[in-house]
């Protein structure tokens, strides 16, 4: 009887330790929603669009204006935010032509930019913009 009780207790203690929550990666890489206290103004380097790594692209957020370089073309629009939501209204883009691969990335990025975006922050300097059109991953590169 004692052996059966001891076996049951050991089994239960094993279940309890297995149910302990695990962190998804180191704390410095955990993502959280942007709050009103988070400063997002400044220049951000675009590192990826929909998971595809890119180079030479940027997004600058300054008070009520956003400007961006999306490859061959650049643009801007009216900037506003509400909690973790970011809006770039009247988002315009120049119409210079370039190679098909760069134009495809631009098309994906401008679709994301033209719709309401949810902002996710990974300290100390990473920002992800997310909506139904995809994601844009950013790293802070300077202050305007």
Buried (B, 14 or more C-beta within 10 A) or exposed (E): EEEEEEEEEEEEEEEEEEEEEEEEEEEEEEEEEBEEEBEBEBBBBBBBBBEBEBEEBBBBBBEEEBBBBBBBBBBBBEBEBEEBBBBBEEBBBEEEEEEEEBBEBBEBBBBBBBBEBBBBBBEEEBBBBBBEBBBBBBBBBEEE
